[in-house]
Amino acid sequence: MNMKWKYLWTALLVSGLLLACASEKDVETEAIEEEVMVLENALTEDEKEAGWMLLFDGEDPFGWRAFNGTDFPEGWTVEDGALKALGLGGDIGGDIVFGPVDFDEFELEFTWKIALGGNSGVFYHVVEGPQYKAPYETGPEYQVIDQLGFPEKLEDWQSLAADYGMYAPDLEGVVREAGEWNTSKIIYTKNGASYWLNGKQTVSFVPGSEDWTARRNSGKWDAFPDYAKQTKGLIALQDHGSEAWFKNIKIRQL
């Protein structure tokens, strides 16, 4: 190849590489722009038409109040578009409920993160009254916990995205470190229920089935005779003594 053609070929090759790089950057830019356009704590028009209801707008904790209380408690705040538990609660006290609506069959989605070594949870079908000290006495729990950094050994039924005390989760490939955001989902109908974590189904069960009833009556809930007896109630978030953040909380009746 003479020098003239060699230079021309090199120029064409460099131009091609530059165009390819520019094209890749355009694709990356488009992806970034598309990601930025996804609004947090908001519903799309399609979601609105499908009957989704936003439980938190990222700024005002309207509708959320203390369990068995009337006001939004001091142990919670709004931080960077999330409802944040400050870690002032314990086994009893500190939890909040979304008070305006009882839900029966539903699909609930939420985004969350937990502090290092932290423990929290999301409850549904919660019933209030002076005879109850905490949401877990009546409501099933989607377990939220630092699976990798919790300071004590976790039983399977205590693990992240378990139906706490009832069904152990399949967590392979979806556990993230404390401080990282996760997406979760609960689907509940009388014919079947499932929990999801970061796009993966972790548990599924049939409420009221022979298997479910055997687990319910195995002794774990003897101190709480009204556990999971109701199939309609409130959504609750737990402050179990560690910081936890929740956002993008939305639900639709099924």
Helices and strands as residue ranges (DSSP letters): H 3-36, H 45-49, E 53-54, E 64-66, E 76-79, E 82-86, E 96-103, E 106-114, E 119-126, G 135-137, E 141-145, G 156-158, E 182-189, E 192-197, E 200-205, H 210-216, E 233-237, E 243-253
